[in-house]
Amino acid sequence: MFNPDFYPTPSEVAATMLDPLDLRGRTVVEPSAGSGNLVKEAMDRGATDVLAAEVEPRLRAILAAIPGCQLIGGDWLQVQAEQISHADVIAMNPPFSADEHHILHAWKIAPPGCEIVSLCNWSTINESRHNFRACRELRVLINDYGSRLNLGPVFENAERTTRCEIGMVRLIKPGRRSSGGDEFEGFFLGPDEIEAQGEGIIPYRRSRDLVNRYVEACKIYDQQLEAGVRLQAQIGGIYKGELGIQITLDGCAPSRSRFRKELQKDFWKSVIAEMLPREKATSQLQGDINKFVEQQEQVPFTERNLFRMLCIIAGTTDQRIDRAIEAVFDNLTKHIKDNRWQVEGWATNEQYLFGQKFIIPDAATPHIMGAGVCFSRHSDAGRSVDDLIKALCYITGRKYEEMEKPECGFDRLAPGGLYDWGFFEFKLFKKGTGHFKFKDLEDWARLNARIAKIKGLVLPEQIKSQKKRKN
């Protein structure tokens, strides 16, 4: 047994999960891939790529040997949205001890239009039991966006057995599945060969250094492969042992195309970090670029294309900020009614705006080294608040770099203490909840005015008057 939560998916259960799905030519994510039963089933059904996460090192080694399986991380709860922004389906058999958290994380980071099918302990989604907040949130999601089915004790005669009843959850993330290249149409301006850089059209600066380093890395990769071929030619038929030269990525040998894609994504992250104002670099932007790179056969990383991409990003900032605002707004208010600011007289709760105070579950974790709690800016909660601050900077004209942060940083905060971060003051509690409040009601009004415009809502008079005083 690799770990207490290792329950390999039986083939008949995998078939039940995947039979309704057309996986031909699609990208599938397996968040707790184990020994690869679901991975292999998805590949057999025509999936082009399977992105896998697995926390157990010995199981990761097994997954690395499966053709077409790409390891994207260890702990699924640490995988970020931009890593799977091109995924079509998430098929999962999560640890039954924390299945609700794994399914909720899948929902949070799945791209629009993505289909999610997951096994879980039936008691997790059975309304008569499990009154934990995460279980309640999951049941609301299922009622709004999917279905659930009791499969019964289907692991009773499995490779690793359990008699507990197993549930199956199906969810579809709302939104249109993009073809992947529409926002960056016209991106290609230069030749496809990575070596054909020439002098470019941009004077020497950091962009040229980045492009040259990318080109040189690709050349070194090719030279390494060539060295292995030459070595084999010299010792073949004489040396009886197995000897080879290879480059590994996360412990396994990547194909040339995979190496170039992963390299490009990291180079694009560096470009965004260095050449864009930070308030424009939302998490959605990195997801867009990840998806674009993944769905292209060849993406030349040239100075001309780098310049063109930056021009496109600058030209679509307004739309991207709106998307970031809408994503954060929906994430924080859709299932947490306390975050909604509703106007008396509205017939439904669909026309609500952002509350002056809002709550973020799972915002804090106890500090490992002693008393206090920490707030991770790399968690789902952290990225949501960070994107919201970037959007507010763009709306108000303030600079992201000038946003004040807790003097003690984010990693050692007193539970219940009041701290400032940008446009908000906030408290964190030991149970993980974060309470946030807009410091300036005019900022709150301007954000809600933007939300009303995005959503096509009528702006209430109270916010209209607040906005007029600001102007």
C-alpha positions as CSV (number, residue, x, y, z in Angstrom):
1,M,0.0,0.0,0.0
2,F,1.5,3.3,-1.0
3,N,-0.6,5.5,1.4
4,P,-3.9,5.1,3.3
5,D,-5.8,7.0,0.6
6,F,-4.6,4.9,-2.3
7,Y,-7.7,3.2,-3.9
8,P,-7.0,2.4,-7.6
9,T,-10.0,3.0,-9.8
10,P,-11.5,-0.4,-11.0
11,S,-11.9,-0.6,-14.7
12,E,-15.7,-1.0,-14.6
13,V,-15.9,2.2,-12.4
14,A,-13.7,4.1,-14.8
15,A,-16.0,3.0,-17.6
16,T,-19.0,4.3,-15.7
17,M,-17.3,7.7,-15.2
18,L,-16.0,8.1,-18.8
19,D,-18.7,6.4,-21.0
20,P,-20.8,9.6,-21.3
21,L,-17.8,11.7,-22.4
22,D,-16.3,12.0,-25.8
23,L,-12.6,12.2,-25.1
24,R,-11.3,12.1,-28.7
25,G,-8.7,14.8,-29.3
26,R,-9.4,16.3,-25.9
27,T,-7.1,17.2,-22.9
28,V,-8.0,15.4,-19.7
29,V,-6.8,16.2,-16.1
30,E,-6.4,13.5,-13.5
31,P,-5.7,15.2,-10.2
32,S,-4.9,12.2,-8.0
33,A,-3.6,9.9,-10.6
34,G,-2.3,7.1,-8.4
35,S,-0.9,4.2,-10.5
36,G,-2.6,5.6,-13.7
37,N,-5.8,3.5,-14.1
38,L,-7.9,6.5,-15.1
39,V,-5.0,8.0,-17.1
40,K,-4.7,4.9,-19.3
41,E,-8.5,4.6,-19.7
42,A,-8.7,8.2,-20.9
43,M,-5.8,7.6,-23.4
44,D,-7.5,4.4,-24.6
45,R,-10.6,6.5,-25.3
46,G,-8.7,9.0,-27.5
47,A,-7.6,11.7,-25.2
48,T,-4.7,13.6,-26.8
49,D,-3.0,14.5,-23.5
50,V,-3.6,13.6,-19.9
51,L,-2.3,16.1,-17.3
52,A,-1.7,14.3,-14.0
53,A,-0.9,15.3,-10.4
54,E,0.2,12.8,-7.8
55,V,1.7,13.4,-4.3
56,E,3.3,10.0,-3.8
57,P,6.8,9.8,-5.4
58,R,6.7,6.1,-6.2
59,L,3.4,6.5,-8.0
60,R,4.7,9.5,-9.9
61,A,7.5,7.3,-11.2
62,I,4.9,4.9,-12.6
63,L,2.9,7.7,-14.2
64,A,6.0,9.1,-15.8
65,A,6.4,5.9,-17.8
66,I,2.9,6.1,-19.3
67,P,3.1,7.5,-22.9
68,G,1.1,10.7,-23.2
69,C,0.9,11.4,-19.5
70,Q,2.3,14.7,-18.4
71,L,3.0,15.3,-14.7
72,I,2.0,18.8,-13.7
73,G,2.5,18.7,-9.9
74,G,2.4,16.7,-6.7
75,D,-0.3,18.0,-4.4
76,W,-3.4,18.7,-6.5
77,L,-4.4,21.5,-4.0
78,Q,-1.3,23.4,-5.0
79,V,-2.0,23.2,-8.8
80,Q,-3.0,26.6,-10.2
81,A,-5.6,27.5,-12.8
82,E,-3.1,28.6,-15.5
83,Q,-1.6,25.1,-15.5
84,I,-4.9,23.5,-16.7
85,S,-6.3,26.5,-18.6
86,H,-6.5,24.3,-21.8
87,A,-8.2,21.3,-20.2
88,D,-11.5,19.9,-21.5
89,V,-12.3,17.3,-18.8
90,I,-11.2,16.7,-15.2
91,A,-11.7,13.0,-14.3
92,M,-10.7,12.2,-10.7
93,N,-10.7,9.7,-7.9
94,P,-9.6,11.9,-5.0
95,P,-8.5,10.9,-1.5
96,F,-11.8,9.9,0.3
97,S,-10.5,11.6,3.4
98,A,-10.5,15.0,1.7
99,D,-12.6,14.5,-1.4
100,E,-14.8,17.6,-0.9
101,H,-11.7,19.9,-0.9
102,H,-10.2,18.2,-4.0
103,I,-13.5,18.5,-6.0
104,L,-14.0,22.2,-4.9
105,H,-10.4,23.0,-5.9
106,A,-11.1,21.4,-9.3
107,W,-14.1,23.6,-9.7
108,K,-12.3,26.7,-8.7
109,I,-9.4,26.3,-11.2
110,A,-11.2,24.6,-14.1
111,P,-11.5,26.7,-17.2
112,P,-15.0,27.7,-18.5
113,G,-16.9,24.9,-20.2
114,C,-14.8,22.2,-18.5
115,E,-16.6,19.0,-17.5
116,I,-15.7,17.4,-14.1
117,V,-16.5,13.9,-13.1
118,S,-15.3,12.6,-9.7
119,L,-15.7,9.8,-7.3
120,C,-16.2,10.5,-3.6
121,N,-17.4,9.0,-0.4
122,W,-21.2,9.1,-0.7
123,S,-21.5,10.5,2.8
124,T,-19.7,13.6,1.7
125,I,-22.5,14.6,-0.6
126,N,-25.4,12.9,1.3
127,E,-27.5,15.7,2.8
128,S,-28.2,13.8,5.9
129,R,-24.6,13.8,6.9
130,H,-21.4,15.9,6.8
131,N,-22.5,19.4,7.7
132,F,-19.0,20.8,7.3
133,R,-18.9,24.1,5.3
134,A,-17.0,22.5,2.4
135,C,-19.5,19.7,2.1
136,R,-22.4,22.2,2.1
137,E,-20.6,24.3,-0.6
138,L,-20.1,21.2,-2.7
139,R,-23.7,20.1,-2.4
140,V,-24.8,23.6,-3.6
141,L,-22.5,23.3,-6.6
142,I,-23.9,19.9,-7.5
143,N,-27.5,21.3,-7.2
144,D,-26.7,24.3,-9.4
145,Y,-24.3,22.8,-12.0
146,G,-24.4,19.0,-12.0
147,S,-25.7,15.8,-10.7
148,R,-24.8,13.0,-8.2
149,L,-25.2,9.3,-8.2
150,N,-24.8,6.6,-5.5
151,L,-22.7,3.8,-7.1
152,G,-22.8,1.7,-4.0
153,P,-19.8,-0.3,-2.6
154,V,-18.1,-0.6,-5.9
155,F,-14.6,-1.0,-4.3
156,E,-15.8,-4.1,-2.4
157,N,-13.8,-6.4,-4.7
158,A,-11.3,-3.9,-6.1
159,E,-7.5,-4.0,-6.0
160,R,-7.8,-2.3,-2.6
161,T,-11.1,-2.8,-1.0
162,T,-13.5,-0.7,1.0
163,R,-17.1,-1.4,1.8
164,C,-18.1,2.3,2.0
165,E,-20.7,3.5,-0.5
166,I,-19.1,5.5,-3.4
167,G,-20.8,8.5,-5.0
168,M,-20.1,10.0,-8.4
169,V,-20.3,13.7,-9.1
170,R,-20.7,15.4,-12.5
171,L,-20.3,19.1,-12.9
172,I,-20.0,21.5,-15.9
173,K,-18.3,24.8,-15.3
174,P,-20.4,27.5,-16.9
175,G,-19.0,29.6,-19.7
176,R,-18.0,29.1,-23.3
177,R,-15.0,26.9,-24.1
178,S,-12.7,29.0,-26.2
179,S,-10.9,27.6,-29.3
180,G,-7.7,28.9,-27.7
181,G,-6.4,31.3,-30.3
182,D,-9.1,34.0,-30.8
183,E,-7.6,36.6,-28.5
184,F,-4.2,36.3,-30.0
185,E,-5.2,36.1,-33.7
186,G,-2.4,37.6,-35.8
187,F,0.2,36.8,-33.2
188,F,2.6,35.2,-35.7
189,L,4.8,37.8,-37.4
190,G,8.1,36.0,-37.7
191,P,9.4,32.8,-39.2
192,D,8.7,29.5,-37.4
193,E,12.3,28.5,-37.0
194,I,13.6,29.4,-33.6
195,E,17.1,30.0,-35.0
196,A,16.0,32.6,-37.5
197,Q,16.0,35.6,-35.2
198,G,18.2,37.9,-37.3
199,E,18.5,41.4,-35.8
200,G,14.8,41.6,-35.1
201,I,12.8,44.9,-35.1
202,I,13.4,45.8,-31.4
203,P,16.7,47.4,-30.2
204,Y,18.8,45.4,-27.8
205,R,17.2,45.2,-24.3
206,R,15.9,42.6,-22.0
207,S,13.6,41.2,-24.6
208,R,16.6,40.2,-26.8
209,D,18.4,38.6,-23.9
210,L,15.3,36.5,-23.0
211,V,14.8,35.4,-26.7
212,N,18.5,34.5,-27.0
213,R,18.5,32.4,-23.9
214,Y,15.4,30.6,-25.1
215,V,17.0,29.9,-28.5
216,E,20.2,28.7,-26.8
217,A,18.3,26.4,-24.4
218,C,16.5,24.7,-27.4
219,K,19.9,24.3,-29.2
220,I,21.4,22.7,-26.0
221,Y,18.5,20.3,-25.8
222,D,19.0,19.2,-29.4
223,Q,22.8,18.9,-28.9
224,Q,22.2,16.7,-25.9
225,L,20.0,14.3,-27.9
226,E,22.6,14.3,-30.7
227,A,25.3,13.5,-28.2
228,G,23.3,10.4,-27.1
229,V,22.9,9.2,-30.7
230,R,26.7,9.7,-31.4
231,L,27.6,7.8,-28.2
232,Q,25.3,4.9,-29.1
233,A,26.9,4.8,-32.5
234,Q,30.3,4.4,-31.0
235,I,29.5,1.7,-28.5
236,G,26.7,-0.2,-30.2
237,G,27.4,-3.9,-30.6
238,I,30.4,-3.7,-28.2
239,Y,29.2,-2.2,-24.9
240,K,26.5,-4.5,-23.5
241,G,25.0,-2.2,-20.8
242,E,22.3,0.3,-21.4
243,L,23.7,3.8,-21.6
244,G,22.0,7.0,-22.7
245,I,22.1,10.7,-22.3
246,Q,18.8,12.5,-21.7
247,I,17.3,15.6,-20.2
248,T,14.6,15.1,-17.6
249,L,11.7,17.4,-16.6
250,D,10.2,16.7,-13.2
251,G,11.9,13.3,-13.2
252,C,10.9,12.1,-16.6
253,A,12.3,12.6,-20.2
254,P,10.1,15.2,-22.1
255,S,9.6,15.2,-25.8
256,R,11.2,18.1,-27.7
257,S,7.8,19.7,-28.2
258,R,6.9,19.3,-24.5
259,F,10.3,20.7,-23.5
260,R,9.7,23.8,-25.7
261,K,6.2,24.4,-24.5
262,E,7.1,24.2,-20.8
263,L,10.1,26.4,-21.5
264,Q,8.1,29.0,-23.3
265,K,5.5,29.2,-20.6
266,D,8.2,30.0,-18.0
267,F,9.8,32.5,-20.4
268,W,6.4,34.2,-20.9
269,K,6.0,34.4,-17.1
270,S,9.3,36.2,-17.0
271,V,8.3,38.6,-19.8
272,I,5.0,39.4,-18.0
273,A,6.8,40.0,-14.7
274,E,9.4,42.3,-16.2
275,M,7.6,44.2,-19.0
276,L,4.0,44.7,-17.9
277,P,2.7,46.9,-15.1
278,R,1.8,44.5,-12.3
279,E,-1.8,45.6,-12.1
280,K,-2.3,44.3,-15.7
281,A,-0.7,40.9,-14.9
282,T,-3.8,39.1,-13.6
283,S,-3.8,35.3,-13.1
284,Q,-6.2,35.1,-16.1
285,L,-3.5,36.4,-18.3
286,Q,-1.1,33.6,-17.5
287,G,-3.9,31.1,-18.1
288,D,-4.6,32.7,-21.5
289,I,-1.0,32.4,-22.6
290,N,-0.7,28.9,-21.2
291,K,-3.7,27.8,-23.2
292,F,-2.5,29.5,-26.3
293,V,1.0,27.9,-26.1
294,E,-0.5,24.4,-25.4
295,Q,-2.9,24.6,-28.4
296,Q,-0.4,25.7,-31.0
297,E,1.7,23.2,-33.0
298,Q,4.6,25.6,-33.2
299,V,4.9,28.9,-31.3
300,P,8.0,30.8,-32.2
301,F,9.4,32.8,-29.3
302,T,10.9,35.6,-31.3
303,E,11.4,39.3,-30.6
304,R,8.9,40.3,-33.2
305,N,6.3,37.9,-31.7
306,L,7.2,39.0,-28.1
307,F,6.5,42.6,-29.2
308,R,3.3,41.7,-30.9
309,M,2.0,39.7,-27.9
310,L,2.7,42.6,-25.5
311,C,0.8,44.9,-27.9
312,I,-2.2,42.6,-27.9
313,I,-2.1,42.3,-24.1
314,A,-2.0,46.1,-23.8
315,G,-4.8,46.5,-26.3
316,T,-7.1,44.0,-24.5
317,T,-6.4,45.1,-20.9
318,D,-9.9,46.5,-20.4
319,Q,-11.6,43.2,-21.4
320,R,-9.1,41.2,-19.3
321,I,-9.7,43.4,-16.2
322,D,-13.4,42.9,-16.7
323,R,-12.9,39.1,-16.9
324,A,-10.8,39.2,-13.7
325,I,-13.4,41.2,-11.8
326,E,-16.2,38.9,-13.0
327,A,-14.3,35.8,-12.0
328,V,-13.5,37.1,-8.5
329,F,-17.0,38.4,-8.1
330,D,-18.6,35.2,-9.0
331,N,-16.2,33.1,-7.0
332,L,-16.7,35.2,-3.8
333,T,-20.5,35.9,-4.0
334,K,-22.1,33.0,-5.9
335,H,-22.4,30.7,-2.9
336,I,-21.7,33.0,0.0
337,K,-24.8,35.1,0.5
338,D,-23.1,37.2,3.3
339,N,-20.9,38.7,0.6
340,R,-23.8,40.0,-1.5
341,W,-25.2,43.5,-1.2
342,Q,-28.8,43.3,-2.2
343,V,-31.1,46.2,-2.9
344,E,-34.6,46.1,-1.4
345,G,-37.2,45.5,-4.1
346,W,-35.2,43.2,-6.3
347,A,-37.3,40.1,-7.1
348,T,-34.4,37.7,-7.3
349,N,-31.0,37.4,-5.8
350,E,-29.4,37.3,-9.3
351,Q,-29.0,41.2,-9.3
352,Y,-26.7,41.6,-6.3
353,L,-23.5,43.6,-6.0
354,F,-20.4,43.3,-3.9
355,G,-20.9,43.8,-0.1
356,Q,-18.8,46.4,1.7
357,K,-17.7,43.5,3.8
358,F,-17.0,40.0,2.4
359,I,-15.8,36.7,3.8
360,I,-13.3,34.3,2.2
361,P,-13.2,30.7,3.5
362,D,-9.9,28.9,3.8
363,A,-8.0,32.2,3.7
364,A,-5.7,31.4,6.6
365,T,-3.7,28.4,7.9
366,P,-2.0,28.0,11.3
367,H,1.6,29.0,11.3
368,I,3.9,25.9,11.4
369,M,6.6,27.4,13.6
370,G,4.3,28.8,16.4
371,A,1.4,31.0,17.3
372,G,-0.4,33.0,14.6
373,V,-1.8,32.3,11.1
374,C,-0.5,32.9,7.6
375,F,-2.3,34.2,4.5
376,S,-0.8,32.7,1.3
377,R,-0.9,35.0,-1.7
378,H,-0.4,31.9,-3.9
379,S,-3.6,30.2,-2.7
380,D,-7.0,30.4,-4.3
381,A,-8.0,33.0,-1.8
382,G,-4.8,35.0,-2.2
383,R,-5.0,35.1,-6.0
384,S,-8.7,36.2,-5.8
385,V,-7.8,39.2,-3.5
386,D,-4.6,40.0,-5.5
387,D,-6.6,40.0,-8.7
388,L,-9.2,42.2,-7.1
389,I,-6.6,44.7,-5.9
390,K,-5.0,44.8,-9.4
391,A,-8.4,45.4,-10.9
392,L,-9.1,48.2,-8.4
393,C,-5.7,49.8,-9.2
394,Y,-6.6,49.8,-12.9
395,I,-10.0,51.3,-12.2
396,T,-8.8,54.0,-9.8
397,G,-5.5,54.8,-11.5
398,R,-3.4,53.8,-8.4
399,K,-0.2,51.9,-8.7
400,Y,-0.1,48.3,-7.6
401,E,3.5,48.7,-6.2
402,E,2.1,51.4,-3.8
403,M,-0.5,49.1,-2.2
404,E,0.3,48.9,1.5
405,K,0.7,45.5,3.0
406,P,0.8,44.2,6.7
407,E,4.1,45.4,8.3
408,C,4.7,41.9,9.5
409,G,4.1,40.4,6.1
410,F,1.5,37.7,5.3
411,D,3.1,34.7,7.0
412,R,2.8,35.6,10.7
413,L,-0.5,37.3,11.6
414,A,-2.3,37.4,14.9
415,P,-5.8,35.7,14.7
416,G,-8.4,38.4,15.0
417,G,-5.9,41.2,14.5
418,L,-6.9,44.0,12.1
419,Y,-4.5,44.5,9.1
420,D,-4.4,46.7,6.0
421,W,-3.8,45.4,2.4
422,G,-4.4,47.8,-0.4
423,F,-8.1,48.8,-0.6
424,F,-9.1,46.6,2.3
425,E,-8.7,46.0,6.0
426,F,-8.9,42.4,7.1
427,K,-8.9,39.9,9.9
428,L,-7.9,36.2,9.8
429,F,-9.2,33.6,12.2
430,K,-7.7,30.3,13.4
431,K,-10.5,28.3,11.6
432,G,-9.2,29.7,8.3
433,T,-11.8,32.3,7.6
434,G,-10.8,35.8,6.4
435,H,-13.1,38.9,6.9
436,F,-12.4,41.8,4.5
437,K,-13.8,45.3,4.4
438,F,-13.5,48.1,1.9
439,K,-11.7,51.0,3.6
440,D,-13.1,53.6,1.2
441,L,-16.8,53.5,0.2
442,E,-16.0,55.3,-3.0
443,D,-13.7,52.5,-4.1
444,W,-16.5,50.1,-3.2
445,A,-18.9,52.1,-5.3
446,R,-16.6,52.3,-8.3
447,L,-16.1,48.5,-8.2
448,N,-19.8,47.8,-8.1
449,A,-20.4,50.3,-10.9
450,R,-17.9,48.3,-13.0
451,I,-19.6,45.0,-12.0
452,A,-23.0,46.5,-12.9
453,K,-21.7,47.4,-16.3
454,I,-20.2,44.0,-16.9
455,K,-23.3,42.1,-15.7
456,G,-25.8,44.5,-17.4
457,L,-27.4,45.4,-14.1
458,V,-29.2,48.6,-13.2
459,L,-27.0,50.6,-10.8
460,P,-28.8,51.3,-7.5
461,E,-29.2,55.0,-6.6
462,Q,-27.2,54.7,-3.4
463,I,-24.1,53.6,-5.4
464,K,-24.8,56.2,-8.2
465,S,-24.7,59.0,-5.7
466,Q,-21.5,57.6,-4.1
467,K,-20.0,57.5,-7.6
468,K,-21.0,61.1,-8.4
469,R,-19.4,62.3,-5.2
470,K,-16.2,60.6,-6.3
471,N,-16.3,62.2,-9.8
